[in-house]
């Protein structure tokens, strides 16, 4: 009987030690390149973006990966205290990552870094997201009831910025 109590105390001690990690909170906001000044996060649907995925790693070895429907404003998230780097990704309605590239074909994955401490939330610098071209965003931008490659305006140039 005494041995079973020893196991219970060891197990309880292990759980309490695991629960002692300090957590802090960060806020991330984004804006699409070319959006009106002051437009924060709320215009995701106009760019074919359904969700935002944030992947973070800390210098202490912690990892955080979460996806949220694209809310207006900012996202807040709690993570263990430490020095973190976050990569912000766009996800379309099919759950497929949107990987915009620059003119050289290099991936444009915005990142932000911060020291997260317990107490007050840390607000990361606003991240600028690059929207997909109108002829490749999954939206009927010109309201002709045709999307992307089905739109006659996109047939000649599927990378066109206008539909």
Secondary structure by P-SEA (a helix, b strand, c coil): caaaaaaaaaaaaaaaaaaccccbbbbbbbbcccccccccccccccccccbbbbbbbcccbbbbbbcccccccbbbbbcccccbbbbbbbbccccccccccccccccbbbbbbbbccccbbbbccbbbbbbcccccccccccccccccccccccccccccccc
